[in-house]
Amino acid sequence: MAERVVKLPDVGEGIAEAELVEWHVKVGDIVREDAMLGAVMTDKATVEIPSPAAGRVVWLAGEIGDVLAIGSDFVRLDVDGRSASPRETPEPEAAHAENVAASPPVKAAPFAPRLQPVATPPRREGERPLAAPAVRLRAREAGVDLRQVHGSGPAGRITHDDLDVCLRRGVGETPATPRKTAVTDVKIVGLRRKIAERMSIASARIPHITYIEEVDVTALEELRTKLNDQKKPGRPRLTLLPFLMRAIVRAVAEQPNLNAHFDDEAGVVHQHAGVHLGIATQTDAGLVVPVVRHAEARDLFDGATEMIRLTEAARNGTATRDELTGSTLTITSLGTLGGLATTPIINHPEVAIVGVNRIAVRPHWDGAAFVPRKMMNLSSSFDHRVIDGFDAAQFVQRIKTQLETPALLFIDA
């Protein structure tokens, strides 16, 4: 047998190890040349590993979630036995089945009466349990609810024996709903593990300050509705986020220290001229942050179009590494599930994140009476090592002013 060892290739400059996130094959499979063997994930991307030759898989490097060193053995192939059937060696389950079939039949144990009735869910409200009057009298005197007693007689009728079993359990006690004691272990792997690592770093290294402000978006919602009603073909429908993106661009123009990365090891804040807005996006695999690059150079509809393109790519798994890295400030929103307030975690090494909460109609005092207004809270967190509370409040107030008077979003000061 000639064995071909497939090594885990160098999947990126400076990468020493990668996490195994998926196997496309199993031991015994016949694979063609260039067929995908499995996938590994680094800090920057998920990479699929192809087979360099045709053959039969005889060994795999590990289980999902294992961390493998670059250059280590990944898969071993029998390149001479590629025409052999993977079923040459009986599967453990098949072998066991054959042994069972070959064994002499075992006589069934004689039926033994149950010592306890099988617990059943309560009968529907109003449904009368079947029992003789004498059984009902005994149950009332003992404080037993017959609706909770399993009946072993015809059509579920409760007998004296059923009641005796119930009374042996304790006078007045009825069979309880079965307790669930199973524990399922779910290994944290792939993107979910990367998210956990990043959240741990952000929480451990960044002292957060969260600032929450109420914003009246009544006028903004009226404008958004009109623009959507009059939109030209080819233009996307506008959500609140493209307006918020423009407001953030204008706010960081006056406070560039918010559009930055903090290298805490070197003690340097890198302020960026370009505004690259990360849009936190929930996917089936977990939370990812595609990046709308150079938001400062985009108009309202261009920003909306790019945001829609990137979030759809993130959800269907086609976003590239460049599209998922390089943000300088992040927006996070749960849409209609946004709650009243949140405490968002900063996307390390950024220094600020703007959280959007749901819009709700609330009574607002206009100086003469309470009037209904569409209100929304902004929950924003800042790295308190480099952003003072005053600067954080000033930044959020600038965004609030832009959103409450949306004409300011389109006027160059």
C-alpha positions as CSV (number, residue, x, y, z in Angstrom):
1,M,0.0,0.0,0.0
2,A,1.4,3.4,-1.0
3,E,0.4,6.1,1.5
4,R,0.1,9.8,0.6
5,V,0.3,12.2,3.5
6,V,-1.6,15.5,3.0
7,K,-0.1,18.3,5.1
8,L,-2.0,21.3,6.5
9,P,-0.7,24.0,4.2
10,D,0.3,27.5,5.0
11,V,-3.0,29.3,5.0
12,G,-1.8,32.8,5.6
13,E,1.3,34.9,6.4
14,G,2.3,34.6,10.0
15,I,-0.3,31.9,10.8
16,A,1.2,29.1,12.9
17,E,-2.0,27.1,13.6
18,A,-5.6,26.7,12.5
19,E,-8.8,25.4,14.0
20,L,-10.4,22.4,12.3
21,V,-14.1,23.4,11.6
22,E,-15.3,20.8,9.1
23,W,-14.6,17.4,7.6
24,H,-15.9,16.7,4.1
25,V,-14.8,13.1,4.2
26,K,-14.5,10.2,6.6
27,V,-12.2,7.2,6.9
28,G,-12.9,4.8,4.1
29,D,-14.2,7.3,1.6
30,I,-12.8,7.3,-2.0
31,V,-11.9,10.9,-3.0
32,R,-11.0,12.3,-6.4
33,E,-8.1,14.7,-7.0
34,D,-9.0,18.3,-6.0
35,A,-12.0,17.1,-3.9
36,M,-12.4,19.0,-0.7
37,L,-11.1,17.1,2.3
38,G,-12.0,19.6,5.1
39,A,-11.9,23.2,6.2
40,V,-9.9,25.1,8.8
41,M,-10.4,28.5,10.3
42,T,-7.8,31.1,11.2
43,D,-8.2,34.6,12.8
44,K,-8.8,35.9,9.3
45,A,-10.6,33.4,7.1
46,T,-12.0,29.9,6.7
47,V,-9.9,27.9,4.2
48,E,-10.9,24.6,2.5
49,I,-8.2,22.0,1.9
50,P,-8.3,20.1,-1.4
51,S,-7.0,16.6,-2.0
52,P,-3.7,16.6,-4.1
53,A,-4.4,13.1,-5.4
54,A,-7.1,10.5,-5.8
55,G,-7.2,7.8,-3.2
56,R,-8.9,6.2,-0.2
57,V,-9.0,8.1,3.1
58,V,-7.2,6.0,5.8
59,W,-6.6,8.6,8.6
60,L,-7.9,12.0,9.6
61,A,-6.0,14.5,11.8
62,G,-8.6,15.1,14.5
63,E,-12.1,16.1,15.5
64,I,-14.0,19.3,14.9
65,G,-12.7,22.0,17.2
66,D,-9.1,20.7,17.4
67,V,-6.3,23.2,16.7
68,L,-3.7,21.9,14.2
69,A,-0.2,23.2,13.5
70,I,0.6,24.4,10.1
71,G,2.6,21.7,8.3
72,S,1.3,18.9,10.4
73,D,-0.4,15.8,8.9
74,F,-4.0,16.6,7.9
75,V,-5.2,13.5,5.9
76,R,-3.5,10.2,4.9
77,L,-4.6,8.6,1.6
78,D,-4.1,5.1,0.2
79,V,-3.3,6.1,-3.3
80,D,-2.9,2.5,-4.5
81,G,-6.2,1.4,-3.0
82,R,-8.4,4.1,-4.5
83,S,-10.4,1.6,-6.4
84,A,-11.2,-0.4,-3.3
85,S,-14.6,-0.1,-1.8
86,P,-15.0,1.6,1.5
87,R,-17.2,-1.2,2.5
88,E,-14.4,-3.9,2.4
89,T,-14.1,-3.6,6.1
90,P,-17.5,-4.0,7.8
91,E,-18.6,-1.0,9.8
92,P,-18.7,-1.6,13.5
93,E,-22.5,-1.3,13.5
94,A,-22.8,-3.9,10.6
95,A,-20.4,-6.3,12.3
96,H,-22.4,-6.0,15.5
97,A,-25.6,-6.7,13.6
98,E,-24.1,-9.8,12.0
99,N,-23.1,-11.1,15.4
100,V,-26.5,-10.5,16.8
101,A,-28.1,-12.4,13.9
102,A,-25.8,-15.3,14.4
103,S,-26.5,-15.6,18.1
104,P,-29.2,-18.0,19.3
105,P,-32.5,-16.4,20.1
106,V,-33.0,-15.2,23.7
107,K,-36.3,-16.1,25.4
108,A,-38.2,-13.1,26.5
109,A,-38.6,-12.6,30.2
110,P,-42.1,-13.3,31.5
111,F,-44.3,-10.3,31.9
112,A,-44.0,-8.7,35.3
113,P,-46.7,-6.3,36.5
114,R,-45.7,-2.7,37.0
115,L,-44.9,-1.6,40.5
116,Q,-45.8,1.9,39.8
117,P,-48.2,3.5,37.2
118,V,-46.7,5.3,34.3
119,A,-46.7,9.0,34.8
120,T,-49.0,10.7,32.3
121,P,-49.6,14.4,31.7
122,P,-52.7,15.9,33.4
123,R,-56.0,15.3,31.5
124,R,-57.4,18.2,29.7
125,E,-59.5,20.6,31.7
126,G,-63.0,19.3,32.0
127,E,-62.1,15.7,31.0
128,R,-63.5,13.4,33.7
129,P,-61.2,10.4,34.6
130,L,-62.9,7.0,34.5
131,A,-63.3,5.4,37.9
132,A,-65.8,3.5,40.0
133,P,-67.7,5.5,42.7
134,A,-65.8,3.5,45.4
135,V,-62.5,4.4,43.9
136,R,-63.5,8.1,43.7
137,L,-64.5,8.0,47.4
138,R,-61.2,6.5,48.5
139,A,-59.3,9.1,46.3
140,R,-61.3,12.0,47.9
141,E,-60.7,10.7,51.4
142,A,-56.9,10.3,50.7
143,G,-56.6,13.7,48.9
144,V,-55.6,12.2,45.6
145,D,-56.4,14.0,42.3
146,L,-57.6,11.2,40.0
147,R,-56.7,13.4,37.0
148,Q,-53.0,12.7,37.8
149,V,-53.4,8.9,38.2
150,H,-52.7,6.5,35.3
151,G,-55.6,4.1,34.7
152,S,-54.6,0.5,33.9
153,G,-58.1,-0.7,33.3
154,P,-60.1,-0.8,30.1
155,A,-60.3,2.6,28.3
156,G,-57.9,4.0,31.0
157,R,-60.3,3.3,33.9
158,I,-58.6,3.8,37.3
159,T,-58.8,0.8,39.5
160,H,-58.3,0.2,43.2
161,D,-54.9,-1.3,42.3
162,D,-53.9,1.9,40.6
163,L,-55.0,3.9,43.6
164,D,-53.1,1.6,45.9
165,V,-49.9,2.2,44.0
166,C,-50.5,5.9,44.2
167,L,-51.1,5.7,47.9
168,R,-47.9,3.7,48.5
169,R,-46.0,6.6,47.0
170,G,-47.4,8.8,49.9
171,V,-50.9,9.7,50.9
172,G,-52.0,12.8,49.0
173,E,-49.1,12.6,46.5
174,T,-49.7,12.2,42.8
175,P,-47.1,11.2,40.2
176,A,-45.1,14.2,39.3
177,T,-44.2,15.3,35.8
178,P,-40.9,13.5,34.9
179,R,-37.8,15.6,35.7
180,K,-35.4,16.2,32.9
181,T,-31.8,15.4,34.0
182,A,-30.0,15.1,30.7
183,V,-27.0,17.4,30.1
184,T,-25.9,18.0,26.5
185,D,-22.3,19.2,25.9
186,V,-22.0,21.5,22.9
187,K,-18.4,22.2,21.9
188,I,-17.7,25.8,20.9
189,V,-16.0,25.7,17.6
190,G,-15.4,27.7,14.4
191,L,-16.9,31.2,14.2
192,R,-18.6,30.9,17.6
193,R,-15.2,30.2,19.2
194,K,-13.6,33.2,17.5
195,I,-16.5,35.4,18.7
196,A,-16.0,34.1,22.2
197,E,-12.3,34.9,22.1
198,R,-12.9,38.4,20.7
199,M,-15.5,39.1,23.3
200,S,-13.2,37.9,26.1
201,I,-10.4,40.1,24.9
202,A,-12.7,43.2,24.6
203,S,-14.2,42.6,28.0
204,A,-10.9,41.9,29.7
205,R,-8.8,44.7,28.1
206,I,-11.3,47.5,27.5
207,P,-12.9,49.5,30.4
208,H,-16.3,50.3,28.9
209,I,-18.4,53.3,29.5
210,T,-21.9,53.1,28.1
211,Y,-23.9,56.3,27.3
212,I,-27.7,56.0,26.6
213,E,-29.6,58.8,25.0
214,E,-33.2,59.2,23.8
215,V,-33.7,60.4,20.3
216,D,-37.0,61.7,18.7
217,V,-37.0,60.1,15.2
218,T,-40.5,61.2,14.2
219,A,-39.3,63.6,11.5
220,L,-36.7,61.1,10.3
221,E,-39.3,58.4,9.9
222,E,-41.5,60.7,8.0
223,L,-38.6,61.6,5.6
224,R,-37.7,57.9,5.3
225,T,-41.2,57.0,4.4
226,K,-41.5,59.7,1.7
227,L,-38.1,58.8,0.2
228,N,-39.2,55.1,0.0
229,D,-42.5,56.0,-1.5
230,Q,-40.8,58.1,-4.2
231,K,-37.7,56.0,-4.7
232,K,-36.4,55.5,-8.3
233,P,-36.0,52.0,-9.8
234,G,-32.8,50.4,-8.8
235,R,-32.6,52.2,-5.5
236,P,-32.9,50.2,-2.3
237,R,-35.5,50.8,0.3
238,L,-34.1,52.8,3.2
239,T,-33.9,51.7,6.8
240,L,-32.8,53.8,9.6
241,L,-29.2,52.6,9.4
242,P,-28.1,54.6,6.3
243,F,-29.2,57.8,8.0
244,L,-27.3,56.8,11.2
245,M,-24.2,56.1,9.0
246,R,-24.3,59.7,7.7
247,A,-24.8,61.1,11.1
248,I,-21.8,59.2,12.4
249,V,-19.7,60.4,9.5
250,R,-20.5,64.0,10.4
251,A,-20.0,63.5,14.1
252,V,-16.5,61.9,13.7
253,A,-15.5,64.7,11.4
254,E,-15.6,66.9,14.5
255,Q,-14.2,64.2,16.8
256,P,-11.7,62.1,14.9
257,N,-10.5,60.5,18.1
258,L,-13.7,58.3,18.0
259,N,-12.8,56.9,14.5
260,A,-9.7,55.1,15.7
261,H,-7.9,51.9,16.8
262,F,-6.1,51.8,20.2
263,D,-2.9,49.7,20.3
264,D,-2.8,49.3,24.0
265,E,0.5,47.4,24.0
266,A,2.3,50.2,22.1
267,G,0.2,53.0,23.8
268,V,-0.7,54.5,20.5
269,V,-4.2,55.6,19.2
270,H,-4.4,55.3,15.4
271,Q,-6.9,57.9,14.1
272,H,-8.3,57.1,10.7
273,A,-9.3,59.7,8.1
274,G,-11.5,57.2,6.3
275,V,-14.7,56.1,8.1
276,H,-15.0,52.4,7.7
277,L,-18.3,51.4,9.4
278,G,-18.7,47.8,10.7
279,I,-22.3,46.6,10.6
280,A,-22.8,43.9,13.2
281,T,-24.8,41.2,11.4
282,Q,-26.4,38.0,12.8
283,T,-25.9,34.9,10.6
284,D,-26.7,31.2,11.1
285,A,-23.1,30.7,12.1
286,G,-22.9,33.6,14.5
287,L,-22.3,37.4,14.6
288,V,-20.0,38.8,11.9
289,V,-19.1,42.4,11.1
290,P,-19.0,43.3,7.4
291,V,-17.5,46.7,6.7
292,V,-18.9,49.6,4.6
293,R,-15.6,51.2,3.6
294,H,-15.3,55.0,3.1
295,A,-18.7,55.8,4.4
296,E,-17.6,59.5,4.3
297,A,-17.5,59.3,0.4
298,R,-21.0,57.7,0.0
299,D,-24.4,59.4,-0.3
300,L,-27.5,58.0,1.4
301,F,-28.5,55.5,-1.3
302,D,-25.0,54.4,-2.1
303,G,-24.4,53.7,1.6
304,A,-27.6,51.7,1.8
305,T,-26.8,49.7,-1.3
306,E,-23.4,48.7,0.0
307,M,-24.7,47.9,3.4
308,I,-27.4,45.6,1.9
309,R,-24.8,43.9,-0.3
310,L,-22.4,43.2,2.5
311,T,-24.9,42.0,5.0
312,E,-26.4,39.6,2.5
313,A,-22.9,38.3,1.6
314,A,-22.2,37.8,5.3
315,R,-25.5,35.8,5.8
316,N,-24.9,33.5,2.9
317,G,-21.3,33.0,3.6
318,T,-19.8,34.6,0.5
319,A,-18.2,37.7,2.2
320,T,-14.5,37.9,1.7
321,R,-11.8,38.4,4.3
322,D,-11.3,42.0,3.3
323,E,-15.1,42.7,3.6
324,L,-15.1,41.4,7.1
325,T,-12.0,43.2,8.5
326,G,-10.8,46.8,8.9
327,S,-13.7,48.6,10.5
328,T,-12.9,51.8,12.5
329,L,-16.2,52.1,14.3
330,T,-19.1,49.7,14.6
331,I,-22.9,49.9,14.5
332,T,-25.0,47.2,16.2
333,S,-28.8,46.9,15.9
334,L,-31.3,44.2,16.7
335,G,-34.0,45.9,14.7
336,T,-37.5,45.4,16.3
337,L,-35.9,43.2,19.0
338,G,-33.6,46.1,20.0
339,G,-35.1,46.5,23.5
340,L,-35.1,49.7,25.5
341,A,-31.4,49.9,26.1
342,T,-28.3,47.7,25.7
343,T,-24.6,47.7,26.7
344,P,-22.8,46.8,23.5
345,I,-19.3,45.4,23.6
346,I,-16.6,47.3,21.7
347,N,-15.2,45.6,18.6
348,H,-11.6,45.5,19.6
349,P,-9.3,47.4,18.8
350,E,-11.9,50.1,18.0
351,V,-12.7,52.7,20.7
352,A,-16.5,53.1,20.1
353,I,-19.6,51.3,19.1
354,V,-23.1,52.7,18.5
355,G,-26.0,50.6,19.5
356,V,-29.5,51.1,18.0
357,N,-32.6,50.2,20.1
358,R,-36.1,49.7,18.8
359,I,-38.4,52.6,17.8
360,A,-41.6,53.0,19.9
361,V,-44.3,55.6,20.2
362,R,-44.1,57.3,23.5
363,P,-45.8,60.4,25.1
364,H,-43.6,63.4,24.9
365,W,-44.2,66.8,26.6
366,D,-44.0,69.6,24.1
367,G,-44.4,72.4,26.6
368,A,-48.2,72.5,26.5
369,A,-49.4,68.9,26.3
370,F,-48.3,65.3,25.9
371,V,-48.1,64.3,22.3
372,P,-47.2,60.9,20.7
373,R,-43.7,60.8,19.2
374,K,-41.6,58.1,17.7
375,M,-38.7,57.7,20.1
376,M,-35.6,55.5,20.0
377,N,-32.7,55.1,22.4
378,L,-29.1,55.0,21.3
379,S,-26.8,52.9,23.5
380,S,-23.2,53.6,22.8
381,S,-20.1,52.2,24.5
382,F,-16.6,53.8,24.5
383,D,-13.1,52.8,25.6
384,H,-12.7,54.8,28.8
385,R,-8.9,54.6,28.6
386,V,-8.8,57.0,25.6
387,I,-12.4,58.5,25.5
388,D,-13.6,60.7,28.3
389,G,-17.2,60.7,29.4
390,F,-17.6,64.3,28.2
391,D,-16.3,63.4,24.7
392,A,-18.6,60.3,24.6
393,A,-21.7,62.4,25.5
394,Q,-20.7,65.1,23.0
395,F,-20.4,62.5,20.2
396,V,-23.8,61.0,20.9
397,Q,-25.4,64.5,21.2
398,R,-24.1,65.4,17.8
399,I,-25.7,62.2,16.3
400,K,-28.9,63.0,18.2
401,T,-29.1,66.5,16.7
402,Q,-28.6,65.1,13.2
403,L,-31.3,62.5,13.5
404,E,-33.8,64.8,15.1
405,T,-33.3,67.4,12.4
406,P,-32.7,65.2,9.4
407,A,-32.3,68.2,7.0
408,L,-28.9,68.7,8.6
409,L,-27.7,65.4,7.2
410,F,-27.8,66.9,3.7
411,I,-26.4,70.4,4.4
412,D,-22.7,71.0,4.2
413,A,-21.8,73.3,7.1
